[in-house]
Each structure stands twice: as C-alpha cells, then as structure tokens.
C-alpha cells in the first residue's frame, strides 16, 4: 500500500530526491552549451576535490588558520583605534 501511495519503491523515491531538479527542469534548458558548462563545473569541482584529498588535515588546518589571521588582524586593528 505504501508503494502504491508513494508512487514507487524507496530506491525510486531516493533517486527522485537526488535528481528531482533534473525532472523538474524545463526541457529547453538542457542545451548543449548548458551541458558543457555543467561538465566544466563538475571537472573543476573534481579537481578541487582531488587536491583536497591529497592535502593532510594538518595542512588544511594551517591554511585555514592563516586565512583567519589575515581576516581578523584588520578587524582587531580597527577596534584598537576607536
């Protein structure tokens, strides 16, 4: 009864949840240029992920700490001058 009401199995519902945006996308938006753009974005994210996986947790921590320091120093300097 649950499958009849839900319109499919749990696996089908899960795949619709992951790909629902594709099913609801107007067909005219699936152009070759859009597909090429999405593939380029996927490649860029894949490259970024590959680099992240090759980075040690310690290196990630130090990088984020350095970015935080660069962001907080001007704020602290401005707070001290007021």
Long-range contacts (C-beta under 8 A, 24 or more apart in sequence): none
